[in-house]
Amino acid sequence: MDHLEQTVAFSNALHKLINRYMAEFDLSRHAIVGVLEDKKLSMLLEYGVSFEEYDLEDLDDDSSLDSD
């Protein structure tokens, strides 16, 4: 299987898993999305993705978060 086929297979398996849990448990879509978001953030942090903190009050309408 190439990378695209593996990605499609993973997506399909995840879709089936979500549908199974929605059918078998009393989980709302909000709860499922929250769990997925939590897992996504955990994975990003585990693999070393860092997040910068910005004070949005210091940004004016014409400025950008990029400092280029």
mmCIF file of the N, C-alpha and C atoms, coordinates in Angstrom:
data_MODEL
# 
_entry.id   MODEL 
# 
loop_
_atom_site.group_PDB 
_atom_site.id 
_atom_site.type_symbol 
_atom_site.label_atom_id 
_atom_site.label_alt_id 
_atom_site.label_comp_id 
_atom_site.label_asym_id 
_atom_site.label_entity_id 
_atom_site.label_seq_id 
_atom_site.pdbx_PDB_ins_code 
_atom_site.Cartn_x 
_atom_site.Cartn_y 
_atom_site.Cartn_z 
_atom_site.occupancy 
_atom_site.B_iso_or_equiv 
_atom_site.pdbx_formal_charge 
_atom_site.auth_seq_id 
_atom_site.auth_comp_id 
_atom_site.auth_asym_id 
_atom_site.auth_atom_id 
_atom_site.pdbx_PDB_model_num 
ATOM 1   N N  . MET A 1 1  ? 0.840   -1.185 0.000  1.00 0.00 ? 1  MET A N  1 
ATOM 2   C CA . MET A 1 1  ? 0.000   0.000  0.000  1.00 0.00 ? 1  MET A CA 1 
ATOM 3   C C  . MET A 1 1  ? 0.884   1.247  0.000  1.00 0.00 ? 1  MET A C  1 
ATOM 4   N N  . ASP A 1 2  ? 0.519   2.206  -0.844 1.00 0.00 ? 2  ASP A N  1 
ATOM 5   C CA . ASP A 1 2  ? 1.264   3.464  -0.823 1.00 0.00 ? 2  ASP A CA 1 
ATOM 6   C C  . ASP A 1 2  ? 0.703   4.374  0.272  1.00 0.00 ? 2  ASP A C  1 
ATOM 7   N N  . HIS A 1 3  ? 1.324   5.536  0.431  1.00 0.00 ? 3  HIS A N  1 
ATOM 8   C CA . HIS A 1 3  ? 0.963   6.451  1.513  1.00 0.00 ? 3  HIS A CA 1 
ATOM 9   C C  . HIS A 1 3  ? -0.509  6.876  1.434  1.00 0.00 ? 3  HIS A C  1 
ATOM 10  N N  . LEU A 1 4  ? -0.977  7.215  0.243  1.00 0.00 ? 4  LEU A N  1 
ATOM 11  C CA . LEU A 1 4  ? -2.365  7.643  0.067  1.00 0.00 ? 4  LEU A CA 1 
ATOM 12  C C  . LEU A 1 4  ? -3.331  6.517  0.428  1.00 0.00 ? 4  LEU A C  1 
ATOM 13  N N  . GLU A 1 5  ? -3.057  5.324  -0.019 1.00 0.00 ? 5  GLU A N  1 
ATOM 14  C CA . GLU A 1 5  ? -3.922  4.180  0.295  1.00 0.00 ? 5  GLU A CA 1 
ATOM 15  C C  . GLU A 1 5  ? -3.953  3.907  1.802  1.00 0.00 ? 5  GLU A C  1 
ATOM 16  N N  . GLN A 1 6  ? -2.810  4.050  2.456  1.00 0.00 ? 6  GLN A N  1 
ATOM 17  C CA . GLN A 1 6  ? -2.755  3.865  3.907  1.00 0.00 ? 6  GLN A CA 1 
ATOM 18  C C  . GLN A 1 6  ? -3.572  4.945  4.625  1.00 0.00 ? 6  GLN A C  1 
ATOM 19  N N  . THR A 1 7  ? -3.481  6.170  4.126  1.00 0.00 ? 7  THR A N  1 
ATOM 20  C CA . THR A 1 7  ? -4.234  7.270  4.727  1.00 0.00 ? 7  THR A CA 1 
ATOM 21  C C  . THR A 1 7  ? -5.733  7.051  4.562  1.00 0.00 ? 7  THR A C  1 
ATOM 22  N N  . VAL A 1 8  ? -6.148  6.624  3.387  1.00 0.00 ? 8  VAL A N  1 
ATOM 23  C CA . VAL A 1 8  ? -7.561  6.347  3.133  1.00 0.00 ? 8  VAL A CA 1 
ATOM 24  C C  . VAL A 1 8  ? -8.037  5.185  4.008  1.00 0.00 ? 8  VAL A C  1 
ATOM 25  N N  . ALA A 1 9  ? -7.228  4.154  4.133  1.00 0.00 ? 9  ALA A N  1 
ATOM 26  C CA . ALA A 1 9  ? -7.589  3.014  4.978  1.00 0.00 ? 9  ALA A CA 1 
ATOM 27  C C  . ALA A 1 9  ? -7.746  3.448  6.434  1.00 0.00 ? 9  ALA A C  1 
ATOM 28  N N  . PHE A 1 10 ? -6.827  4.276  6.922  1.00 0.00 ? 10 PHE A N  1 
ATOM 29  C CA . PHE A 1 10 ? -6.921  4.780  8.293  1.00 0.00 ? 10 PHE A CA 1 
ATOM 30  C C  . PHE A 1 10 ? -8.180  5.615  8.469  1.00 0.00 ? 10 PHE A C  1 
ATOM 31  N N  . SER A 1 11 ? -8.454  6.502  7.524  1.00 0.00 ? 11 SER A N  1 
ATOM 32  C CA . SER A 1 11 ? -9.639  7.351  7.591  1.00 0.00 ? 11 SER A CA 1 
ATOM 33  C C  . SER A 1 11 ? -10.916 6.514  7.617  1.00 0.00 ? 11 SER A C  1 
ATOM 34  N N  . ASN A 1 12 ? -10.980 5.506  6.771  1.00 0.00 ? 12 ASN A N  1 
ATOM 35  C CA . ASN A 1 12 ? -12.155 4.634  6.727  1.00 0.00 ? 12 ASN A CA 1 
ATOM 36  C C  . ASN A 1 12 ? -12.318 3.855  8.030  1.00 0.00 ? 12 ASN A C  1 
ATOM 37  N N  . ALA A 1 13 ? -11.228 3.342  8.570  1.00 0.00 ? 13 ALA A N  1 
ATOM 38  C CA . ALA A 1 13 ? -11.289 2.596  9.826  1.00 0.00 ? 13 ALA A CA 1 
ATOM 39  C C  . ALA A 1 13 ? -11.724 3.502  10.976 1.00 0.00 ? 13 ALA A C  1 
ATOM 40  N N  . LEU A 1 14 ? -11.216 4.725  10.998 1.00 0.00 ? 14 LEU A N  1 
ATOM 41  C CA . LEU A 1 14 ? -11.601 5.680  12.033 1.00 0.00 ? 14 LEU A CA 1 
ATOM 42  C C  . LEU A 1 14 ? -13.083 6.022  11.921 1.00 0.00 ? 14 LEU A C  1 
ATOM 43  N N  . HIS A 1 15 ? -13.558 6.218  10.710 1.00 0.00 ? 15 HIS A N  1 
ATOM 44  C CA . HIS A 1 15 ? -14.972 6.503  10.461 1.00 0.00 ? 15 HIS A CA 1 
ATOM 45  C C  . HIS A 1 15 ? -15.855 5.366  10.985 1.00 0.00 ? 15 HIS A C  1 
ATOM 46  N N  . LYS A 1 16 ? -15.468 4.128  10.692 1.00 0.00 ? 16 LYS A N  1 
ATOM 47  C CA . LYS A 1 16 ? -16.224 2.969  11.168 1.00 0.00 ? 16 LYS A CA 1 
ATOM 48  C C  . LYS A 1 16 ? -16.193 2.878  12.691 1.00 0.00 ? 16 LYS A C  1 
ATOM 49  N N  . LEU A 1 17 ? -15.046 3.165  13.297 1.00 0.00 ? 17 LEU A N  1 
ATOM 50  C CA . LEU A 1 17 ? -14.921 3.126  14.749 1.00 0.00 ? 17 LEU A CA 1 
ATOM 51  C C  . LEU A 1 17 ? -15.825 4.175  15.402 1.00 0.00 ? 17 LEU A C  1 
ATOM 52  N N  . ILE A 1 18 ? -15.822 5.374  14.857 1.00 0.00 ? 18 ILE A N  1 
ATOM 53  C CA . ILE A 1 18 ? -16.671 6.439  15.389 1.00 0.00 ? 18 ILE A CA 1 
ATOM 54  C C  . ILE A 1 18 ? -18.141 6.042  15.274 1.00 0.00 ? 18 ILE A C  1 
ATOM 55  N N  . ASN A 1 19 ? -18.540 5.530  14.128 1.00 0.00 ? 19 ASN A N  1 
ATOM 56  C CA . ASN A 1 19 ? -19.926 5.103  13.943 1.00 0.00 ? 19 ASN A CA 1 
ATOM 57  C C  . ASN A 1 19 ? -20.296 3.991  14.916 1.00 0.00 ? 19 ASN A C  1 
ATOM 58  N N  . ARG A 1 20 ? -19.386 3.050  15.143 1.00 0.00 ? 20 ARG A N  1 
ATOM 59  C CA . ARG A 1 20 ? -19.653 1.960  16.079 1.00 0.00 ? 20 ARG A CA 1 
ATOM 60  C C  . ARG A 1 20 ? -19.857 2.491  17.492 1.00 0.00 ? 20 ARG A C  1 
ATOM 61  N N  . TYR A 1 21 ? -18.994 3.406  17.929 1.00 0.00 ? 21 TYR A N  1 
ATOM 62  C CA . TYR A 1 21 ? -19.128 3.967  19.275 1.00 0.00 ? 21 TYR A CA 1 
ATOM 63  C C  . TYR A 1 21 ? -20.403 4.793  19.406 1.00 0.00 ? 21 TYR A C  1 
ATOM 64  N N  . MET A 1 22 ? -20.792 5.502  18.357 1.00 0.00 ? 22 MET A N  1 
ATOM 65  C CA . MET A 1 22 ? -22.034 6.269  18.412 1.00 0.00 ? 22 MET A CA 1 
ATOM 66  C C  . MET A 1 22 ? -23.241 5.341  18.509 1.00 0.00 ? 22 MET A C  1 
ATOM 67  N N  . ALA A 1 23 ? -23.167 4.184  17.887 1.00 0.00 ? 23 ALA A N  1 
ATOM 68  C CA . ALA A 1 23 ? -24.275 3.226  17.921 1.00 0.00 ? 23 ALA A CA 1 
ATOM 69  C C  . ALA A 1 23 ? -24.328 2.477  19.255 1.00 0.00 ? 23 ALA A C  1 
ATOM 70  N N  . GLU A 1 24 ? -23.172 2.138  19.812 1.00 0.00 ? 24 GLU A N  1 
ATOM 71  C CA . GLU A 1 24 ? -23.115 1.302  21.007 1.00 0.00 ? 24 GLU A CA 1 
ATOM 72  C C  . GLU A 1 24 ? -23.160 2.083  22.315 1.00 0.00 ? 24 GLU A C  1 
ATOM 73  N N  . PHE A 1 25 ? -22.782 3.355  22.292 1.00 0.00 ? 25 PHE A N  1 
ATOM 74  C CA . PHE A 1 25 ? -22.712 4.160  23.500 1.00 0.00 ? 25 PHE A CA 1 
ATOM 75  C C  . PHE A 1 25 ? -23.584 5.393  23.348 1.00 0.00 ? 25 PHE A C  1 
ATOM 76  N N  . ASP A 1 26 ? -23.880 6.011  24.452 1.00 0.00 ? 26 ASP A N  1 
ATOM 77  C CA . ASP A 1 26 ? -24.672 7.233  24.451 1.00 0.00 ? 26 ASP A CA 1 
ATOM 78  C C  . ASP A 1 26 ? -23.737 8.438  24.405 1.00 0.00 ? 26 ASP A C  1 
ATOM 79  N N  . LEU A 1 27 ? -22.966 8.547  23.330 1.00 0.00 ? 27 LEU A N  1 
ATOM 80  C CA . LEU A 1 27 ? -22.008 9.641  23.159 1.00 0.00 ? 27 LEU A CA 1 
ATOM 81  C C  . LEU A 1 27 ? -22.552 10.639 22.141 1.00 0.00 ? 27 LEU A C  1 
ATOM 82  N N  . SER A 1 28 ? -22.465 11.912 22.484 1.00 0.00 ? 28 SER A N  1 
ATOM 83  C CA . SER A 1 28 ? -22.876 12.936 21.521 1.00 0.00 ? 28 SER A CA 1 
ATOM 84  C C  . SER A 1 28 ? -21.728 13.186 20.540 1.00 0.00 ? 28 SER A C  1 
ATOM 85  N N  . ARG A 1 29 ? -22.073 13.814 19.452 1.00 0.00 ? 29 ARG A N  1 
ATOM 86  C CA . ARG A 1 29 ? -21.034 14.200 18.481 1.00 0.00 ? 29 ARG A CA 1 
ATOM 87  C C  . ARG A 1 29 ? -20.042 15.165 19.132 1.00 0.00 ? 29 ARG A C  1 
ATOM 88  N N  . HIS A 1 30 ? -20.556 16.033 20.006 1.00 0.00 ? 30 HIS A N  1 
ATOM 89  C CA . HIS A 1 30 ? -19.676 16.980 20.700 1.00 0.00 ? 30 HIS A CA 1 
ATOM 90  C C  . HIS A 1 30 ? -18.645 16.239 21.547 1.00 0.00 ? 30 HIS A C  1 
ATOM 91  N N  . ALA A 1 31 ? -19.074 15.199 22.235 1.00 0.00 ? 31 ALA A N  1 
ATOM 92  C CA . ALA A 1 31 ? -18.156 14.426 23.076 1.00 0.00 ? 31 ALA A CA 1 
ATOM 93  C C  . ALA A 1 31 ? -17.102 13.745 22.216 1.00 0.00 ? 31 ALA A C  1 
ATOM 94  N N  . ILE A 1 32 ? -17.521 13.174 21.106 1.00 0.00 ? 32 ILE A N  1 
ATOM 95  C CA . ILE A 1 32 ? -16.583 12.479 20.219 1.00 0.00 ? 32 ILE A CA 1 
ATOM 96  C C  . ILE A 1 32 ? -15.574 13.460 19.639 1.00 0.00 ? 32 ILE A C  1 
ATOM 97  N N  . VAL A 1 33 ? -16.036 14.602 19.176 1.00 0.00 ? 33 VAL A N  1 
ATOM 98  C CA . VAL A 1 33 ? -15.131 15.610 18.622 1.00 0.00 ? 33 VAL A CA 1 
ATOM 99  C C  . VAL A 1 33 ? -14.168 16.103 19.701 1.00 0.00 ? 33 VAL A C  1 
ATOM 100 N N  . GLY A 1 34 ? -14.666 16.290 20.923 1.00 0.00 ? 34 GLY A N  1 
ATOM 101 C CA . GLY A 1 34 ? -13.798 16.710 22.011 1.00 0.00 ? 34 GLY A CA 1 
ATOM 102 C C  . GLY A 1 34 ? -12.701 15.708 22.289 1.00 0.00 ? 34 GLY A C  1 
ATOM 103 N N  . VAL A 1 35 ? -13.042 14.428 22.289 1.00 0.00 ? 35 VAL A N  1 
ATOM 104 C CA . VAL A 1 35 ? -12.042 13.376 22.510 1.00 0.00 ? 35 VAL A CA 1 
ATOM 105 C C  . VAL A 1 35 ? -11.026 13.381 21.371 1.00 0.00 ? 35 VAL A C  1 
ATOM 106 N N  . LEU A 1 36 ? -11.496 13.517 20.143 1.00 0.00 ? 36 LEU A N  1 
ATOM 107 C CA . LEU A 1 36 ? -10.582 13.543 18.996 1.00 0.00 ? 36 LEU A CA 1 
ATOM 108 C C  . LEU A 1 36 ? -9.650  14.756 19.065 1.00 0.00 ? 36 LEU A C  1 
ATOM 109 N N  . GLU A 1 37 ? -10.181 15.914 19.426 1.00 0.00 ? 37 GLU A N  1 
ATOM 110 C CA . GLU A 1 37 ? -9.350  17.111 19.559 1.00 0.00 ? 37 GLU A CA 1 
ATOM 111 C C  . GLU A 1 37 ? -8.312  16.942 20.664 1.00 0.00 ? 37 GLU A C  1 
ATOM 112 N N  . ASP A 1 38 ? -8.726  16.355 21.787 1.00 0.00 ? 38 ASP A N  1 
ATOM 113 C CA . ASP A 1 38 ? -7.800  16.107 22.885 1.00 0.00 ? 38 ASP A CA 1 
ATOM 114 C C  . ASP A 1 38 ? -6.686  15.165 22.445 1.00 0.00 ? 38 ASP A C  1 
ATOM 115 N N  . LYS A 1 39 ? -7.049  14.126 21.719 1.00 0.00 ? 39 LYS A N  1 
ATOM 116 C CA . LYS A 1 39 ? -6.047  13.162 21.234 1.00 0.00 ? 39 LYS A CA 1 
ATOM 117 C C  . LYS A 1 39 ? -5.113  13.835 20.231 1.00 0.00 ? 39 LYS A C  1 
ATOM 118 N N  . LYS A 1 40 ? -5.681  14.673 19.368 1.00 0.00 ? 40 LYS A N  1 
ATOM 119 C CA . LYS A 1 40 ? -4.859  15.385 18.380 1.00 0.00 ? 40 LYS A CA 1 
ATOM 120 C C  . LYS A 1 40 ? -3.835  16.274 19.075 1.00 0.00 ? 40 LYS A C  1 
ATOM 121 N N  . LEU A 1 41 ? -4.275  17.033 20.076 1.00 0.00 ? 41 LEU A N  1 
ATOM 122 C CA . LEU A 1 41 ? -3.361  17.906 20.808 1.00 0.00 ? 41 LEU A CA 1 
ATOM 123 C C  . LEU A 1 41 ? -2.293  17.092 21.529 1.00 0.00 ? 41 LEU A C  1 
ATOM 124 N N  . SER A 1 42 ? -2.683  15.993 22.149 1.00 0.00 ? 42 SER A N  1 
ATOM 125 C CA . SER A 1 42 ? -1.720  15.129 22.835 1.00 0.00 ? 42 SER A CA 1 
ATOM 126 C C  . SER A 1 42 ? -0.659  14.607 21.876 1.00 0.00 ? 42 SER A C  1 
ATOM 127 N N  . MET A 1 43 ? -1.092  14.201 20.688 1.00 0.00 ? 43 MET A N  1 
ATOM 128 C CA . MET A 1 43 ? -0.145  13.689 19.705 1.00 0.00 ? 43 MET A CA 1 
ATOM 129 C C  . MET A 1 43 ? 0.796   14.783 19.222 1.00 0.00 ? 43 MET A C  1 
ATOM 130 N N  . LEU A 1 44 ? 0.270   15.975 18.978 1.00 0.00 ? 44 LEU A N  1 
ATOM 131 C CA . LEU A 1 44 ? 1.120   17.083 18.532 1.00 0.00 ? 44 LEU A CA 1 
ATOM 132 C C  . LEU A 1 44 ? 2.172   17.413 19.575 1.00 0.00 ? 44 LEU A C  1 
ATOM 133 N N  . LEU A 1 45 ? 1.754   17.478 20.826 1.00 0.00 ? 45 LEU A N  1 
ATOM 134 C CA . LEU A 1 45 ? 2.706   17.788 21.896 1.00 0.00 ? 45 LEU A CA 1 
ATOM 135 C C  . LEU A 1 45 ? 3.715   16.664 22.081 1.00 0.00 ? 45 LEU A C  1 
ATOM 136 N N  . GLU A 1 46 ? 3.260   15.426 21.954 1.00 0.00 ? 46 GLU A N  1 
ATOM 137 C CA . GLU A 1 46 ? 4.155   14.264 22.092 1.00 0.00 ? 46 GLU A CA 1 
ATOM 138 C C  . GLU A 1 46 ? 5.238   14.268 21.020 1.00 0.00 ? 46 GLU A C  1 
ATOM 139 N N  . TYR A 1 47 ? 4.899   14.727 19.815 1.00 0.00 ? 47 TYR A N  1 
ATOM 140 C CA . TYR A 1 47 ? 5.864   14.729 18.725 1.00 0.00 ? 47 TYR A CA 1 
ATOM 141 C C  . TYR A 1 47 ? 6.631   16.030 18.615 1.00 0.00 ? 47 TYR A C  1 
ATOM 142 N N  . GLY A 1 48 ? 6.535   16.875 19.653 1.00 0.00 ? 48 GLY A N  1 
ATOM 143 C CA . GLY A 1 48 ? 7.396   18.042 19.724 1.00 0.00 ? 48 GLY A CA 1 
ATOM 144 C C  . GLY A 1 48 ? 6.889   19.292 19.050 1.00 0.00 ? 48 GLY A C  1 
ATOM 145 N N  . VAL A 1 49 ? 5.622   19.346 18.686 1.00 0.00 ? 49 VAL A N  1 
ATOM 146 C CA . VAL A 1 49 ? 5.077   20.571 18.114 1.00 0.00 ? 49 VAL A CA 1 
ATOM 147 C C  . VAL A 1 49 ? 4.877   21.556 19.254 1.00 0.00 ? 49 VAL A C  1 
ATOM 148 N N  . SER A 1 50 ? 5.408   22.760 19.094 1.00 0.00 ? 50 SER A N  1 
ATOM 149 C CA . SER A 1 50 ? 5.259   23.749 20.152 1.00 0.00 ? 50 SER A CA 1 
ATOM 150 C C  . SER A 1 50 ? 4.294   24.835 19.689 1.00 0.00 ? 50 SER A C  1 
ATOM 151 N N  . PHE A 1 51 ? 3.675   25.449 20.652 1.00 0.00 ? 51 PHE A N  1 
ATOM 152 C CA . PHE A 1 51 ? 2.717   26.508 20.367 1.00 0.00 ? 51 PHE A CA 1 
ATOM 153 C C  . PHE A 1 51 ? 3.210   27.784 21.018 1.00 0.00 ? 51 PHE A C  1 
ATOM 154 N N  . GLU A 1 52 ? 3.194   28.863 20.238 1.00 0.00 ? 52 GLU A N  1 
ATOM 155 C CA . GLU A 1 52 ? 3.600   30.154 20.765 1.00 0.00 ? 52 GLU A CA 1 
ATOM 156 C C  . GLU A 1 52 ? 2.382   30.860 21.330 1.00 0.00 ? 52 GLU A C  1 
ATOM 157 N N  . GLU A 1 53 ? 2.591   31.617 22.383 1.00 0.00 ? 53 GLU A N  1 
ATOM 158 C CA . GLU A 1 53 ? 1.504   32.361 22.989 1.00 0.00 ? 53 GLU A CA 1 
ATOM 159 C C  . GLU A 1 53 ? 1.526   33.787 22.477 1.00 0.00 ? 53 GLU A C  1 
ATOM 160 N N  . TYR A 1 54 ? 0.380   34.273 22.051 1.00 0.00 ? 54 TYR A N  1 
ATOM 161 C CA . TYR A 1 54 ? 0.254   35.640 21.575 1.00 0.00 ? 54 TYR A CA 1 
ATOM 162 C C  . TYR A 1 54 ? -0.756  36.371 22.447 1.00 0.00 ? 54 TYR A C  1 
ATOM 163 N N  . ASP A 1 55 ? -0.470  37.612 22.752 1.00 0.00 ? 55 ASP A N  1 
ATOM 164 C CA . ASP A 1 55 ? -1.422  38.457 23.445 1.00 0.00 ? 55 ASP A CA 1 
ATOM 165 C C  . ASP A 1 55 ? -2.206  39.194 22.368 1.00 0.00 ? 55 ASP A C  1 
ATOM 166 N N  . LEU A 1 56 ? -3.423  38.757 22.128 1.00 0.00 ? 56 LEU A N  1 
ATOM 167 C CA . LEU A 1 56 ? -4.214  39.307 21.035 1.00 0.00 ? 56 LEU A CA 1 
ATOM 168 C C  . LEU A 1 56 ? -4.561  40.771 21.247 1.00 0.00 ? 56 LEU A C  1 
ATOM 169 N N  . GLU A 1 57 ? -4.553  41.236 22.490 1.00 0.00 ? 57 GLU A N  1 
ATOM 170 C CA . GLU A 1 57 ? -4.837  42.646 22.756 1.00 0.00 ? 57 GLU A CA 1 
ATOM 171 C C  . GLU A 1 57 ? -3.713  43.541 22.251 1.00 0.00 ? 57 GLU A C  1 
ATOM 172 N N  . ASP A 1 58 ? -2.506  42.997 22.120 1.00 0.00 ? 58 ASP A N  1 
ATOM 173 C CA . ASP A 1 58 ? -1.373  43.787 21.638 1.00 0.00 ? 58 ASP A CA 1 
ATOM 174 C C  . ASP A 1 58 ? -1.347  43.896 20.117 1.00 0.00 ? 58 ASP A C  1 
ATOM 175 N N  . LEU A 1 59 ? -2.151  43.097 19.447 1.00 0.00 ? 59 LEU A N  1 
ATOM 176 C CA . LEU A 1 59 ? -2.170  43.113 17.987 1.00 0.00 ? 59 LEU A CA 1 
ATOM 177 C C  . LEU A 1 59 ? -3.209  44.107 17.498 1.00 0.00 ? 59 LEU A C  1 
ATOM 178 N N  . ASP A 1 60 ? -2.831  44.961 16.555 1.00 0.00 ? 60 ASP A N  1 
ATOM 179 C CA . ASP A 1 60 ? -3.836  45.831 15.977 1.00 0.00 ? 60 ASP A CA 1 
ATOM 180 C C  . ASP A 1 60 ? -4.355  45.211 14.683 1.00 0.00 ? 60 ASP A C  1 
ATOM 181 N N  . ASP A 1 61 ? -5.322  45.816 14.071 1.00 0.00 ? 61 ASP A N  1 
ATOM 182 C CA . ASP A 1 61 ? -5.983  45.228 12.907 1.00 0.00 ? 61 ASP A CA 1 
ATOM 183 C C  . ASP A 1 61 ? -5.050  45.044 11.720 1.00 0.00 ? 61 ASP A C  1 
ATOM 184 N N  . ASP A 1 62 ? -4.015  45.862 11.591 1.00 0.00 ? 62 ASP A N  1 
ATOM 185 C CA . ASP A 1 62 ? -3.136  45.787 10.441 1.00 0.00 ? 62 ASP A CA 1 
ATOM 186 C C  . ASP A 1 62 ? -1.917  44.901 10.656 1.00 0.00 ? 62 ASP A C  1 
ATOM 187 N N  . SER A 1 63 ? -1.765  44.385 11.860 1.00 0.00 ? 63 SER A N  1 
ATOM 188 C CA . SER A 1 63 ? -0.558  43.588 12.118 1.00 0.00 ? 63 SER A CA 1 
ATOM 189 C C  . SER A 1 63 ? -0.812  42.120 11.843 1.00 0.00 ? 63 SER A C  1 
ATOM 190 N N  . SER A 1 64 ? 0.271   41.398 11.790 1.00 0.00 ? 64 SER A N  1 
ATOM 191 C CA . SER A 1 64 ? 0.229   39.964 11.517 1.00 0.00 ? 64 SER A CA 1 
ATOM 192 C C  . SER A 1 64 ? 0.988   39.230 12.600 1.00 0.00 ? 64 SER A C  1 
ATOM 193 N N  . LEU A 1 65 ? 0.676   37.953 12.770 1.00 0.00 ? 65 LEU A N  1 
ATOM 194 C CA . LEU A 1 65 ? 1.428   37.141 13.729 1.00 0.00 ? 65 LEU A CA 1 
ATOM 195 C C  . LEU A 1 65 ? 2.808   36.818 13.188 1.00 0.00 ? 65 LEU A C  1 
ATOM 196 N N  . ASP A 1 66 ? 3.002   36.933 11.883 1.00 0.00 ? 66 ASP A N  1 
ATOM 197 C CA . ASP A 1 66 ? 4.320   36.706 11.300 1.00 0.00 ? 66 ASP A CA 1 
ATOM 198 C C  . ASP A 1 66 ? 5.186   37.925 11.525 1.00 0.00 ? 66 ASP A C  1 
ATOM 199 N N  . SER A 1 67 ? 6.439   37.689 11.890 1.00 0.00 ? 67 SER A N  1 
ATOM 200 C CA . SER A 1 67 ? 7.337   38.796 12.146 1.00 0.00 ? 67 SER A CA 1 
ATOM 201 C C  . SER A 1 67 ? 8.283   39.051 10.980 1.00 0.00 ? 67 SER A C  1 
ATOM 202 N N  . ASP A 1 68 ? 7.934   38.522 9.804  1.00 0.00 ? 68 ASP A N  1 
ATOM 203 C CA . ASP A 1 68 ? 8.810   38.679 8.628  1.00 0.00 ? 68 ASP A CA 1 
ATOM 204 C C  . ASP A 1 68 ? 8.888   40.095 8.205  1.00 0.00 ? 68 ASP A C  1 
# 
